Amino acid sequence: MTASEQDPSVRGRGAADGGSIVSLDDGDIHVRQDGPRGAPALLLVHGSASSTRSWDAMAPLLTGAHRVIRIDLLGHGRSARPARSGYGVPDQARRAGMVLDRLGVEHAVAVGHSSGGVVATALAEQRPALVSALALINTGPALDALRAPETAAMDLAQWPPTDEQLRAFASTAVSRPGYQIPEVLLDDVRGMTLHTLATTTHAIRSYLQEQPLPNRLTVLGKPLLVLFGEADRRWRSSSAADYLKVPGAQVELLPGLGHSPLLEDPQRTARSLLAFTAPRPARVD
């Protein structure tokens, strides 16, 4: 029996996605697990205004070699949306670490998309023994890498947004011609509270303003993969080069893809991630 099966705070949800709920003191966290439980763990962390469902197309490509663990950050997806809980980056990272503890995971590669990479970085800062390596997918290194918005921001005075506002906002998340954001991901935005959206957005900006990610990652000394869609419409793809200051960092630009390679080309994105996490042969001197 695994540690998670013994822990009463981990309970089956009976949801269509086969997920479960991890009960924490400040809110329930929805978790989805796929792949062999004894395989090396990958923690997948979604971006702002998204959920575990953003990984639906890519997760099955990773389960042959990994125990794939996806979480809905507090305030997102099927997790709780408390009005007063802390939505700061360190708080979200702490919860992610507690979820892994409850599931009996001792080591994991933390993979984050967009602002999920910020949470993954904070988790590695808090729990360096837990996070063995990091992979960041279109995670801006600092606020000066933000591109000027192509469309008007959603009017937060009117919530939830209209379908037109929502689709205009979502359009900059992809660049592949003809690709349409899945309706379930638009539903994730509609399901958020205004408080959660505003506070999580502010928290990400504050964390990046405090210190750029490459500086934080250099101190950590963890293996690092950075994937960046070359046609990103939210962050300057050239800013991916900022991560080269991290010793040993692998930085890869993905031509023809935008801010969400995991949606636009999951096979291409998974290949790079699997190559990064593959066991390396021991050196023979």
C-alpha positions as CSV (number, residue, x, y, z in Angstrom):
1,M,0.0,0.0,0.0
2,T,1.4,3.4,-1.0
3,A,1.6,6.4,1.3
4,S,-1.2,8.1,-0.6
5,E,-3.5,5.1,-0.1
6,Q,-2.9,5.2,3.6
7,D,-3.5,9.0,3.9
8,P,-7.2,9.8,4.5
9,S,-6.6,13.3,3.1
10,V,-6.2,11.8,-0.4
11,R,-9.6,10.7,-1.5
12,G,-11.1,9.6,-4.7
13,R,-13.3,12.1,-6.4
14,G,-15.3,9.9,-8.8
15,A,-14.7,12.6,-11.5
16,A,-14.8,11.8,-15.1
17,D,-11.1,12.4,-15.4
18,G,-10.3,9.8,-12.8
19,G,-8.8,12.4,-10.5
20,S,-8.7,12.7,-6.8
21,I,-8.7,15.4,-4.1
22,V,-5.9,16.1,-1.7
23,S,-7.3,18.0,1.3
24,L,-5.0,20.7,2.7
25,D,-5.7,23.1,5.5
26,D,-6.4,26.0,3.2
27,G,-8.3,24.2,0.4
28,D,-8.8,21.0,-1.5
29,I,-6.4,20.4,-4.5
30,H,-7.6,18.4,-7.5
31,V,-4.9,15.9,-8.7
32,R,-4.7,13.8,-11.8
33,Q,-2.2,10.9,-11.9
34,D,-1.3,8.8,-15.0
35,G,1.4,6.2,-15.7
36,P,3.1,3.6,-13.5
37,R,3.2,4.6,-9.9
38,G,6.8,3.3,-9.6
39,A,8.1,5.3,-12.5
40,P,10.1,8.6,-12.1
41,A,7.6,11.4,-11.3
42,L,6.8,14.4,-13.5
43,L,4.9,17.2,-11.9
44,L,3.0,19.3,-14.5
45,V,2.0,22.8,-13.4
46,H,-0.5,24.7,-15.6
47,G,-0.4,28.5,-16.3
48,S,-2.7,31.3,-15.1
49,A,-6.4,30.9,-15.8
50,S,-5.9,27.3,-16.9
51,S,-6.0,23.8,-15.3
52,T,-4.8,20.2,-15.5
53,R,-6.8,20.0,-18.8
54,S,-4.2,22.1,-20.6
55,W,-2.0,19.0,-20.4
56,D,-4.6,16.5,-21.8
57,A,-3.0,16.1,-25.2
58,M,0.6,15.8,-24.0
59,A,0.2,13.8,-20.8
60,P,-0.4,10.4,-22.5
61,L,2.8,10.8,-24.4
62,L,4.8,11.0,-21.2
63,T,3.3,8.0,-19.3
64,G,5.4,5.3,-20.9
65,A,8.4,6.6,-18.9
66,H,6.9,8.6,-16.1
67,R,4.4,8.8,-13.3
68,V,2.7,12.0,-14.5
69,I,1.1,14.1,-11.8
70,R,-1.0,17.1,-12.7
71,I,-2.5,19.5,-10.2
72,D,-5.0,22.3,-10.3
73,L,-3.5,25.2,-8.4
74,L,-5.8,26.6,-5.8
75,G,-8.4,28.8,-7.4
76,H,-8.2,27.0,-10.7
77,G,-9.9,24.1,-12.4
78,R,-11.5,21.6,-10.0
79,S,-9.6,22.8,-6.9
80,A,-11.1,25.0,-4.2
81,R,-11.6,28.7,-4.7
82,P,-11.5,30.1,-1.2
83,A,-12.0,33.9,-1.0
84,R,-9.4,34.6,1.6
85,S,-6.6,32.0,1.1
86,G,-3.2,33.2,-0.1
87,Y,-2.7,32.9,-3.8
88,G,0.9,34.1,-3.7
89,V,3.5,32.2,-5.7
90,P,5.2,30.8,-2.5
91,D,1.8,29.6,-1.2
92,Q,1.0,27.8,-4.5
93,A,4.4,26.2,-4.5
94,R,4.1,25.1,-0.9
95,R,0.8,23.4,-1.7
96,A,2.3,21.6,-4.7
97,G,5.0,20.3,-2.4
98,M,2.5,19.1,0.1
99,V,0.5,17.3,-2.6
100,L,3.6,15.4,-3.6
101,D,4.3,14.5,0.0
102,R,0.8,13.1,0.4
103,L,1.2,11.1,-2.7
104,G,4.5,9.6,-1.4
105,V,6.7,11.3,-4.0
106,E,10.2,11.8,-2.9
107,H,11.7,13.3,-6.1
108,A,10.1,14.8,-9.1
109,V,11.0,16.8,-12.2
110,A,8.9,20.0,-12.0
111,V,7.5,21.1,-15.4
112,G,5.7,24.4,-15.7
113,H,3.9,26.2,-18.5
114,S,3.9,30.0,-18.6
115,S,3.3,31.2,-15.0
116,G,3.3,27.5,-13.9
117,G,7.1,27.7,-14.5
118,V,7.2,30.5,-11.9
119,V,5.5,28.2,-9.4
120,A,7.8,25.3,-10.3
121,T,10.8,27.6,-9.7
122,A,9.4,28.6,-6.3
123,L,8.8,24.9,-5.4
124,A,12.5,24.1,-6.2
125,E,13.6,27.1,-4.0
126,Q,11.5,25.8,-1.1
127,R,12.1,22.1,-1.5
128,P,15.5,21.5,-3.3
129,A,15.6,17.9,-2.2
130,L,12.2,17.2,-3.7
131,V,12.7,18.9,-7.1
132,S,15.4,17.0,-9.1
133,A,15.2,19.2,-12.3
134,L,13.0,21.8,-13.9
135,A,11.5,22.3,-17.4
136,L,10.0,25.6,-18.2
137,I,7.7,26.0,-21.2
138,N,7.2,29.6,-22.5
139,T,7.9,31.0,-19.0
140,G,9.0,34.6,-19.3
141,P,12.3,35.2,-17.4
142,A,11.4,38.7,-16.2
143,L,8.7,41.3,-16.6
144,D,10.7,43.2,-19.3
145,A,10.2,40.2,-21.6
146,L,6.4,40.8,-21.8
147,R,5.2,41.8,-25.2
148,A,2.7,44.7,-25.6
149,P,-0.8,43.2,-25.7
150,E,-2.3,42.7,-29.1
151,T,-5.9,42.9,-27.9
152,A,-7.6,44.9,-25.2
153,A,-7.4,43.2,-21.8
154,M,-10.5,41.6,-20.4
155,D,-12.7,44.1,-18.5
156,L,-12.4,42.9,-15.0
157,A,-15.4,45.2,-14.0
158,Q,-17.5,42.8,-16.1
159,W,-17.2,39.3,-14.8
160,P,-17.5,36.6,-16.2
161,P,-16.3,37.9,-19.6
162,T,-18.3,37.7,-22.7
163,D,-17.5,35.0,-25.2
164,E,-16.1,37.6,-27.5
165,Q,-13.8,39.0,-24.8
166,L,-12.7,35.6,-23.8
167,R,-11.8,34.4,-27.3
168,A,-9.9,37.6,-28.0
169,F,-7.9,37.1,-24.8
170,A,-7.3,33.4,-25.6
171,S,-6.2,34.1,-29.2
172,T,-2.8,35.3,-28.1
173,A,-2.1,32.0,-26.3
174,V,-1.4,30.2,-29.6
175,S,0.1,31.0,-33.0
176,R,-0.2,27.8,-35.1
177,P,-2.5,28.7,-38.1
178,G,-5.9,27.3,-37.7
179,Y,-5.5,26.1,-34.1
180,Q,-8.5,26.6,-31.8
181,I,-8.3,26.7,-28.1
182,P,-10.4,23.8,-26.7
183,E,-13.7,24.9,-25.2
184,V,-12.9,23.2,-21.9
185,L,-10.0,25.6,-21.4
186,L,-12.2,28.6,-22.0
187,D,-14.6,27.1,-19.4
188,D,-11.7,27.1,-17.0
189,V,-11.4,30.9,-17.3
190,R,-15.2,31.3,-17.0
191,G,-15.1,29.3,-13.8
192,M,-12.6,31.4,-12.1
193,T,-13.6,34.0,-9.6
194,L,-12.5,37.6,-10.2
195,H,-10.7,37.6,-6.9
196,T,-8.6,34.6,-7.9
197,L,-7.8,35.9,-11.4
198,A,-6.7,39.3,-10.1
199,T,-4.7,38.1,-7.1
200,T,-2.9,35.3,-9.0
201,T,-1.9,37.7,-11.8
202,H,-0.6,40.2,-9.3
203,A,1.3,37.5,-7.5
204,I,3.2,36.4,-10.6
205,R,4.1,39.9,-11.5
206,S,5.4,40.6,-8.0
207,Y,7.5,37.4,-7.9
208,L,9.2,38.3,-11.2
209,Q,9.7,41.9,-10.1
210,E,11.4,40.7,-7.0
211,Q,14.0,38.8,-8.9
212,P,14.3,37.4,-12.4
213,L,14.0,33.6,-12.8
214,P,17.5,33.1,-14.3
215,N,19.0,34.6,-11.1
216,R,16.9,32.3,-8.9
217,L,17.7,29.2,-11.0
218,T,21.4,29.9,-11.1
219,V,21.6,29.7,-7.3
220,L,19.6,26.4,-7.3
221,G,22.0,24.6,-9.6
222,K,19.3,22.2,-10.9
223,P,19.3,20.7,-14.4
224,L,17.1,23.1,-16.5
225,L,15.3,22.8,-19.8
226,V,13.7,25.8,-21.4
227,L,11.3,25.4,-24.3
228,F,9.9,28.4,-26.0
229,G,7.6,28.7,-29.0
230,E,9.4,31.0,-31.3
231,A,6.1,32.8,-32.3
232,D,5.0,33.5,-28.8
233,R,2.6,36.5,-28.8
234,R,2.8,37.1,-25.0
235,W,6.5,36.9,-24.2
236,R,9.5,37.8,-26.4
237,S,10.9,34.5,-27.5
238,S,14.3,36.1,-27.7
239,S,14.2,36.4,-23.9
240,A,14.7,32.6,-23.7
241,A,18.4,33.4,-24.2
242,D,18.4,35.0,-20.7
243,Y,18.2,31.5,-19.2
244,L,21.6,30.7,-20.8
245,K,23.2,32.4,-17.8
246,V,22.1,29.3,-15.8
247,P,25.0,26.9,-15.9
248,G,24.2,23.8,-18.0
249,A,20.8,25.1,-19.1
250,Q,19.3,23.7,-22.3
251,V,17.3,26.3,-24.3
252,E,15.3,25.3,-27.3
253,L,13.2,27.5,-29.6
254,L,10.3,25.8,-31.3
255,P,9.6,27.2,-34.8
256,G,6.0,27.8,-35.8
257,L,4.6,27.5,-32.3
258,G,3.4,30.2,-30.0
259,H,2.8,30.6,-26.3
260,S,1.3,27.1,-25.8
261,P,3.5,24.4,-27.5
262,L,1.8,21.7,-25.2
263,L,-1.5,22.5,-27.0
264,E,-0.2,23.4,-30.5
265,D,2.2,20.5,-30.9
266,P,2.2,18.1,-28.0
267,Q,4.2,15.5,-29.8
268,R,7.1,17.9,-30.5
269,T,7.0,19.3,-27.0
270,A,6.9,15.8,-25.4
271,R,9.9,14.7,-27.4
272,S,12.1,17.4,-26.1
273,L,10.9,16.8,-22.5
274,L,11.4,13.1,-22.7
275,A,14.9,13.6,-24.1
276,F,15.7,15.9,-21.2
277,T,14.4,13.4,-18.6
278,A,15.9,10.3,-20.1
279,P,18.4,8.5,-17.9
280,R,22.0,9.5,-18.8
281,P,24.7,6.8,-19.0
282,A,27.2,7.0,-16.2
283,R,30.6,8.6,-17.2
284,V,33.5,6.3,-17.5
285,D,36.8,8.2,-16.8
